[in-house]
């Protein structure tokens, strides 16, 4: 399994407007789910993330506030018209 390192920013704003602003700024909203932790809402760089998730079995290593979180792709939400990624659900890798 291949591994890709990405810098993630913790999301402060939520909702439709905040997600649209993030996409306009070339960021993809994402949620990281873990077995025993609270969900972590992050923003990922659009270009690097899109190239990385072409292979759905890729392991994404997120650098969040100086901490590494190893994740795998659980679900992608793709815009029907533009074919861009709207949202990503990630699971913490064991």
MINUKE-906603 format. One record per atom (N, C-alpha, C, CB): residue number from 1; residue in one letter; x, y negated, z. Coordinates in steps of 0.001 Angstrom, whole numbers. Each point is the difference from the previous one (the first is absolute). Last residue first. Glycine has a CB too. Layout:
// MINUKE-906603
rec pos NUM	code A	u X	v Y	w Z
...
//
This chain:
// MINUKE-906603
rec pos 94	code X	u -5145	v -1407	w 11538
rec pos 94	code X	u 477	v 713	w 1184
rec pos 94	code X	u 1485	v 197	w -24
rec pos 94	code X	u -2163	v 1132	w 146
rec pos 93	code X	u -758	v -5295	w -2367
rec pos 93	code X	u 556	v 1326	w -313
rec pos 93	code X	u 549	v 627	w 1279
rec pos 93	code X	u 573	v -727	w -2370
rec pos 92	code X	u -4687	v -2902	w 1658
rec pos 92	code X	u 1340	v 134	w 568
rec pos 92	code X	u 476	v 1432	w -263
rec pos 92	code X	u -467	v -1767	w 1807
rec pos 91	code X	u -3024	v -658	w -5103
rec pos 91	code X	u 57	v 833	w 1206
rec pos 91	code X	u 1442	v 71	w 474
rec pos 91	code X	u -2009	v 1361	w -743
rec pos 90	code X	u -1189	v -5005	w -2478
rec pos 90	code X	u 1222	v 766	w 214
rec pos 90	code X	u -113	v 785	w 1306
rec pos 90	code X	u 1354	v -1718	w -1280
rec pos 89	code X	u -4378	v -1218	w -2735
rec pos 89	code X	u -50	v 642	w 1314
rec pos 89	code X	u 1214	v 902	w 109
rec pos 89	code X	u -2549	v -91	w 97
rec pos 88	code X	u 1360	v -4475	w -3304
rec pos 88	code X	u 641	v 1307	w 193
rec pos 88	code X	u -239	v 459	w 1431
rec pos 88	code X	u 1770	v -526	w -1742
rec pos 87	code X	u -3795	v -3211	w -2401
rec pos 87	code X	u 214	v 363	w 1401
rec pos 87	code X	u 625	v 1380	w 73
rec pos 87	code X	u -1952	v -1420	w 723
rec pos 86	code X	u 1251	v -934	w -4919
rec pos 86	code X	u -675	v -918	w 895
rec pos 86	code X	u 348	v 261	w 1466
rec pos 86	code X	u -1841	v -166	w -1668
rec pos 85	code X	u 4298	v 1033	w -3418
rec pos 85	code X	u -325	v 601	w 1296
rec pos 85	code X	u -606	v -1074	w 896
rec pos 85	code X	u 1874	v 1709	w -230
rec pos 84	code X	u -2408	v -1858	w -5192
rec pos 84	code X	u 974	v -291	w 1045
rec pos 84	code X	u -456	v 663	w 1298
rec pos 84	code X	u 632	v -2201	w -1107
rec pos 83	code X	u -3008	v 1975	w -3243
rec pos 83	code X	u 806	v 1198	w 257
rec pos 83	code X	u 1154	v -262	w 977
rec pos 83	code X	u -600	v 798	w -2290
rec pos 82	code X	u -3252	v -3650	w 490
rec pos 82	code X	u 1407	v -364	w -191
rec pos 82	code X	u 951	v 1182	w 155
rec pos 82	code X	u -568	v -2260	w 824
rec pos 81	code X	u -4222	v 2966	w -373
rec pos 81	code X	u 245	v -819	w -1185
rec pos 81	code X	u 1484	v -254	w -251
rec pos 81	code X	u -2204	v -1062	w 387
rec pos 80	code X	u 597	v 3604	w 3430
rec pos 80	code X	u -500	v 643	w -1218
rec pos 80	code X	u 320	v -799	w -1263
rec pos 80	code X	u -1817	v 1001	w 1367
rec pos 79	code X	u 4685	v -660	w 3329
rec pos 79	code X	u -994	v -863	w -616
rec pos 79	code X	u -398	v 575	w -1351
rec pos 79	code X	u 933	v -2015	w 1199
rec pos 78	code X	u 856	v 5024	w 2956
rec pos 78	code X	u 458	v -674	w -1206
rec pos 78	code X	u -1146	v -802	w -588
rec pos 78	code X	u 1693	v 1814	w -443
rec pos 77	code X	u 172	v 814	w 5182
rec pos 77	code X	u -1188	v -607	w -583
rec pos 77	code X	u 471	v -878	w -1143
rec pos 77	code X	u -1293	v 57	w 2204
rec pos 76	code X	u 3418	v 4467	w 568
rec pos 76	code X	u 192	v -1254	w -722
rec pos 76	code X	u -1354	v -498	w -476
rec pos 76	code X	u 2333	v 678	w -723
rec pos 75	code X	u -371	v 2945	w 4840
rec pos 75	code X	u -981	v -413	w -1001
rec pos 75	code X	u 403	v -1338	w -616
rec pos 75	code X	u -1810	v 1239	w 1243
rec pos 74	code X	u 4806	v 1398	w 1527
rec pos 74	code X	u -1225	v 767	w 197
rec pos 74	code X	u -1014	v -349	w -1078
rec pos 74	code X	u 423	v 89	w 2475
rec pos 73	code X	u 5254	v -313	w -1902
rec pos 73	code X	u -1214	v -592	w -554
rec pos 73	code X	u -1176	v 937	w 238
rec pos 73	code X	u 1343	v -1231	w -1751
rec pos 72	code X	u 2991	v 893	w 5082
rec pos 72	code X	u -370	v 599	w -1282
rec pos 72	code X	u -1327	v -612	w -438
rec pos 72	code X	u 1226	v 2179	w 543
rec pos 71	code X	u 3196	v -3696	w 3046
rec pos 71	code X	u -1405	v 222	w -339
rec pos 71	code X	u -134	v 749	w -1325
rec pos 71	code X	u -616	v -2087	w 1252
rec pos 70	code X	u 4140	v 108	w 3076
rec pos 70	code X	u -71	v 884	w -1158
rec pos 70	code X	u -1459	v 358	w -260
rec pos 70	code X	u 2315	v 925	w 479
rec pos 69	code X	u 308	v -5192	w 1983
rec pos 69	code X	u -1160	v 879	w 107
rec pos 69	code X	u -64	v 825	w -1276
rec pos 69	code X	u -1266	v -1638	w 1502
rec pos 68	code X	u 4914	v -1850	w 1493
rec pos 68	code X	u -299	v 823	w -1172
rec pos 68	code X	u -1170	v 923	w 289
rec pos 68	code X	u 2402	v -106	w -712
rec pos 67	code X	u -856	v -5000	w 2664
rec pos 67	code X	u -243	v 1395	w 353
rec pos 67	code X	u -361	v 766	w -1266
rec pos 67	code X	u -768	v -641	w 2336
rec pos 66	code X	u 1468	v -4199	w -2032
rec pos 66	code X	u 1234	v 649	w 396
rec pos 66	code X	u -141	v 1463	w 382
rec pos 66	code X	u 726	v -2194	w 741
rec pos 65	code X	u -4517	v -390	w -2318
rec pos 65	code X	u 581	v -673	w 1175
rec pos 65	code X	u 1234	v 713	w 523
rec pos 65	code X	u -2266	v -813	w 587
rec pos 64	code X	u 520	v 3534	w -4165
rec pos 64	code X	u -966	v -895	w 627
rec pos 64	code X	u 617	v -570	w 1263
rec pos 64	code X	u -1949	v 1305	w -947
rec pos 63	code X	u 3016	v 1739	w -3689
rec pos 63	code X	u 758	v -764	w 991
rec pos 63	code X	u -937	v -1062	w 556
rec pos 63	code X	u 2240	v 417	w -1178
rec pos 62	code X	u -3168	v 4580	w -1349
rec pos 62	code X	u -334	v -1405	w 184
rec pos 62	code X	u 868	v -612	w 1085
rec pos 62	code X	u -2350	v 450	w -737
rec pos 61	code X	u 2309	v 3832	w -2849
rec pos 61	code X	u 598	v -374	w 1277
rec pos 61	code X	u -193	v -1507	w 135
rec pos 61	code X	u 1730	v 1920	w -50
rec pos 60	code X	u -4148	v 2215	w -2946
rec pos 60	code X	u 285	v -1421	w 113
rec pos 60	code X	u 536	v -276	w 1397
rec pos 60	code X	u -1803	v -579	w -1690
rec pos 59	code X	u 1455	v 5015	w -1792
rec pos 59	code X	u 4	v -414	w 1398
rec pos 59	code X	u 406	v -1471	w 40
rec pos 59	code X	u 566	v 2363	w 828
rec pos 58	code X	u -3097	v 659	w -4920
rec pos 58	code X	u 1149	v -762	w 470
rec pos 58	code X	u -150	v -316	w 1490
rec pos 58	code X	u 308	v -984	w -2307
rec pos 57	code X	u -3363	v 3279	w -927
rec pos 57	code X	u 653	v 760	w 1068
rec pos 57	code X	u 1218	v -725	w 571
rec pos 57	code X	u -802	v 2090	w -1088
rec pos 56	code X	u -1928	v -3676	w -2645
rec pos 56	code X	u -772	v -55	w 1242
rec pos 56	code X	u 672	v 754	w 1144
rec pos 56	code X	u -2057	v -193	w -1375
rec pos 55	code X	u 3944	v -2471	w -2986
rec pos 55	code X	u 60	v 1375	w 487
rec pos 55	code X	u -655	v 9	w 1375
rec pos 55	code X	u 2144	v 534	w -1317
rec pos 54	code X	u -2200	v -4568	w -429
rec pos 54	code X	u -310	v 749	w -1227
rec pos 54	code X	u 3	v 1493	w 301
rec pos 54	code X	u 1017	v -1822	w -1432
rec pos 53	code X	u 114	v -1823	w 4546
rec pos 53	code X	u -1107	v 941	w 179
rec pos 53	code X	u -468	v 633	w -1306
rec pos 53	code X	u -690	v -1332	w 1961
rec pos 52	code X	u 4350	v -1952	w -1725
rec pos 52	code X	u 294	v 1109	w 914
rec pos 52	code X	u -1115	v 1031	w 39
rec pos 52	code X	u 1360	v -1560	w 1356
rec pos 51	code X	u -1769	v -2536	w -3870
rec pos 51	code X	u 966	v 912	w -622
rec pos 51	code X	u 250	v 1226	w 874
rec pos 51	code X	u 1073	v -1954	w -1143
rec pos 50	code X	u -3840	v -1387	w 2894
rec pos 50	code X	u -640	v 594	w -1176
rec pos 50	code X	u 936	v 981	w -690
rec pos 50	code X	u -1373	v -2072	w -295
rec pos 49	code X	u 3089	v -482	w 3866
rec pos 49	code X	u -939	v 1026	w 474
rec pos 49	code X	u -661	v 709	w -1171
rec pos 49	code X	u -411	v -1331	w 2080
rec pos 48	code X	u 3287	v -2339	w -2926
rec pos 48	code X	u 760	v 1148	w 489
rec pos 48	code X	u -922	v 1138	w 429
rec pos 48	code X	u 1813	v -1554	w 737
rec pos 47	code X	u -3863	v -2524	w -2131
rec pos 47	code X	u 768	v 611	w -1090
rec pos 47	code X	u 716	v 1266	w 460
rec pos 47	code X	u 301	v -2264	w -1018
rec pos 46	code X	u -2825	v -374	w 4273
rec pos 46	code X	u -806	v 642	w -1040
rec pos 46	code X	u 839	v 744	w -1036
rec pos 46	code X	u -1688	v -1776	w 342
rec pos 45	code X	u 2735	v 1017	w 5012
rec pos 45	code X	u 294	v -683	w -1264
rec pos 45	code X	u -626	v 766	w -1172
rec pos 45	code X	u 2162	v -906	w 969
rec pos 44	code X	u -4484	v 1101	w 3915
rec pos 44	code X	u 1140	v 579	w -711
rec pos 44	code X	u 258	v -782	w -1283
rec pos 44	code X	u -507	v 2278	w 967
rec pos 43	code X	u -2075	v -2758	w 4233
rec pos 43	code X	u 38	v -437	w -1392
rec pos 43	code X	u 1274	v 545	w -623
rec pos 43	code X	u -1340	v -2108	w 506
rec pos 42	code X	u -1837	v 3943	w 3967
rec pos 42	code X	u 1193	v -618	w -557
rec pos 42	code X	u -258	v -500	w -1419
rec pos 42	code X	u 1424	v 1491	w 1429
rec pos 41	code X	u -3598	v 809	w 3528
rec pos 41	code X	u -380	v -683	w -1234
rec pos 41	code X	u 1207	v -781	w -507
rec pos 41	code X	u -2434	v -165	w 734
rec pos 40	code X	u 1460	v 4637	w 2610
rec pos 40	code X	u 889	v -1139	w -220
rec pos 40	code X	u -337	v -600	w -1356
rec pos 40	code X	u 1848	v 1024	w 1429
rec pos 39	code X	u -4494	v 2305	w 2550
rec pos 39	code X	u 318	v -322	w -1396
rec pos 39	code X	u 842	v -1273	w -86
rec pos 39	code X	u -2137	v 1110	w -738
rec pos 38	code X	u 2561	v 1876	w 5160
rec pos 38	code X	u -980	v -886	w -607
rec pos 38	code X	u 384	v -258	w -1466
rec pos 38	code X	u -482	v -1079	w 2259
rec pos 37	code X	u 2039	v 5701	w 5
rec pos 37	code X	u 229	v -1433	w 140
rec pos 37	code X	u -1122	v -785	w -663
rec pos 37	code X	u 2476	v 393	w 60
rec pos 36	code X	u -1462	v 4528	w -15
rec pos 36	code X	u -328	v -434	w 1363
rec pos 36	code X	u 206	v -1502	w 201
rec pos 36	code X	u 638	v 2269	w 803
rec pos 35	code X	u -239	v -82	w -5166
rec pos 35	code X	u -712	v 1010	w 774
rec pos 35	code X	u -430	v -531	w 1363
rec pos 35	code X	u 1299	v 1763	w -1186
rec pos 34	code X	u -770	v -5244	w -2870
rec pos 34	code X	u 843	v 981	w 658
rec pos 34	code X	u -828	v 945	w 835
rec pos 34	code X	u 1870	v -1627	w 24
rec pos 33	code X	u -2099	v -2263	w -4461
rec pos 33	code X	u -677	v 772	w 1037
rec pos 33	code X	u 976	v 1002	w 594
rec pos 33	code X	u -2227	v -281	w -1160
rec pos 32	code X	u 2285	v -4576	w -1799
rec pos 32	code X	u 778	v 1171	w 380
rec pos 32	code X	u -711	v 666	w 1163
rec pos 32	code X	u 2184	v -1046	w -789
rec pos 31	code X	u -3559	v -2515	w -3487
rec pos 31	code X	u -218	v 414	w 1385
rec pos 31	code X	u 792	v 1271	w 236
rec pos 31	code X	u -2314	v -1053	w 70
rec pos 30	code X	u 2322	v -3519	w -3777
rec pos 30	code X	u 95	v 1430	w 293
rec pos 30	code X	u -268	v 235	w 1477
rec pos 30	code X	u 1657	v 323	w -1873
rec pos 29	code X	u -1587	v -4279	w -2612
rec pos 29	code X	u -406	v 351	w 1358
rec pos 29	code X	u 49	v 1520	w 193
rec pos 29	code X	u -1469	v -2058	w 105
rec pos 28	code X	u 4511	v -882	w -3548
rec pos 28	code X	u -1068	v 994	w 36
rec pos 28	code X	u -344	v 275	w 1459
rec pos 28	code X	u 763	v 1041	w -2198
rec pos 27	code X	u 1582	v -5410	w -824
rec pos 27	code X	u 73	v 932	w 1131
rec pos 27	code X	u -1183	v 952	w -84
rec pos 27	code X	u 1192	v -1714	w 1456
rec pos 26	code X	u -109	v -2452	w -4166
rec pos 26	code X	u 726	v 1224	w -399
rec pos 26	code X	u 286	v 912	w 1184
rec pos 26	code X	u 1027	v -1276	w -1869
rec pos 25	code X	u -3811	v -2798	w 1817
rec pos 25	code X	u 1401	v -220	w 352
rec pos 25	code X	u 865	v 1231	w -269
rec pos 25	code X	u -755	v -1625	w 1730
rec pos 24	code X	u -3904	v 1794	w -2451
rec pos 24	code X	u 434	v -1125	w -834
rec pos 24	code X	u 1477	v -318	w 245
rec pos 24	code X	u -2344	v -928	w 37
rec pos 23	code X	u 263	v 4138	w 2676
rec pos 23	code X	u 198	v 528	w -1358
rec pos 23	code X	u 482	v -1091	w -943
rec pos 23	code X	u -1783	v 1710	w 408
rec pos 22	code X	u 661	v -3009	w 3971
rec pos 22	code X	u 1190	v 858	w 18
rec pos 22	code X	u 290	v 541	w -1392
rec pos 22	code X	u -473	v 623	w 2386
rec pos 21	code X	u -3472	v -3090	w -1739
rec pos 21	code X	u 1174	v -875	w 66
rec pos 21	code X	u 1279	v 819	w -43
rec pos 21	code X	u -1313	v -1681	w 1314
rec pos 20	code X	u -2706	v 4062	w -1069
rec pos 20	code X	u 151	v -640	w -1316
rec pos 20	code X	u 1210	v -923	w -30
rec pos 20	code X	u -2474	v 135	w -332
rec pos 19	code X	u 1302	v 1843	w 4419
rec pos 19	code X	u 517	v 1016	w -920
rec pos 19	code X	u 210	v -588	w -1395
rec pos 19	code X	u -1172	v 1791	w 1325
rec pos 18	code X	u -853	v -4509	w 1944
rec pos 18	code X	u 1415	v 217	w 324
rec pos 18	code X	u 625	v 1023	w -936
rec pos 18	code X	u -471	v -564	w 2392
rec pos 17	code X	u -4161	v -203	w -2755
rec pos 17	code X	u 765	v -1175	w -419
rec pos 17	code X	u 1490	v 167	w 243
rec pos 17	code X	u -1988	v -1396	w 482
rec pos 16	code X	u -1045	v 4793	w 1020
rec pos 16	code X	u 82	v -55	w -1451
rec pos 16	code X	u 868	v -1168	w -483
rec pos 16	code X	u -2261	v 1057	w -108
rec pos 15	code X	u 3295	v 885	w 5023
rec pos 15	code X	u -1189	v -362	w -756
rec pos 15	code X	u 279	v -128	w -1481
rec pos 15	code X	u -850	v -1156	w 2000
rec pos 14	code X	u 4336	v 179	w 2294
rec pos 14	code X	u -779	v 1119	w -500
rec pos 14	code X	u -1189	v -520	w -784
rec pos 14	code X	u 727	v 1426	w 1935
rec pos 13	code X	u 4580	v -2965	w 188
rec pos 13	code X	u -1331	v -362	w -469
rec pos 13	code X	u -688	v 1224	w -579
rec pos 13	code X	u 760	v -2352	w -469
rec pos 12	code X	u 3613	v 2808	w 2125
rec pos 12	code X	u -649	v -758	w 1061
rec pos 12	code X	u -1442	v -315	w -364
rec pos 12	code X	u 2209	v -974	w 646
rec pos 11	code X	u 1809	v 4891	w -2094
rec pos 11	code X	u -1114	v -878	w -382
rec pos 11	code X	u -601	v -663	w 1226
rec pos 11	code X	u -481	v 1452	w -1983
rec pos 10	code X	u 5681	v 350	w 1035
rec pos 10	code X	u -1205	v 282	w 771
rec pos 10	code X	u -1064	v -1026	w -376
rec pos 10	code X	u 1355	v 999	w 1912
rec pos 9	code X	u 2556	v 708	w -5211
rec pos 9	code X	u -326	v -1128	w 863
rec pos 9	code X	u -1292	v 350	w 733
rec pos 9	code X	u 1147	v -1691	w -1554
rec pos 8	code X	u 3131	v 4626	w -1072
rec pos 8	code X	u -1416	v -252	w 246
rec pos 8	code X	u -158	v -1162	w 975
rec pos 8	code X	u -537	v 2430	w -425
rec pos 7	code X	u 4313	v 75	w -3205
rec pos 7	code X	u -171	v -940	w 1100
rec pos 7	code X	u -1478	v -329	w 126
rec pos 7	code X	u 2323	v -962	w -345
rec pos 6	code X	u 19	v 5633	w -1639
rec pos 6	code X	u -739	v -1222	w -289
rec pos 6	code X	u -51	v -870	w 1245
rec pos 6	code X	u -1374	v 1192	w -1743
rec pos 5	code X	u 3870	v 3612	w -674
rec pos 5	code X	u -45	v -963	w 1103
rec pos 5	code X	u -720	v -1262	w -458
rec pos 5	code X	u 2151	v 922	w 961
rec pos 4	code X	u -2376	v 4518	w -2550
rec pos 4	code X	u 173	v -1388	w -429
rec pos 4	code X	u -122	v -899	w 1212
rec pos 4	code X	u -920	v 506	w -2300
rec pos 3	code X	u 1698	v 5123	w 658
rec pos 3	code X	u -261	v -968	w 1049
rec pos 3	code X	u 298	v -1402	w -524
rec pos 3	code X	u 546	v 1713	w 1785
rec pos 2	code X	u -1806	v 3788	w -3614
rec pos 2	code X	u 790	v -1220	w -77
rec pos 2	code X	u -437	v -978	w 1088
rec pos 2	code X	u 306	v 333	w -2481
rec pos 1	code X	u -408	v 5231	w 2327
rec pos 1	code X	u -842	v -1173	w 0
rec pos 1	code X	u 889	v -1239	w 0
rec pos 1	code X	u -1848	v 1242	w 1215
//
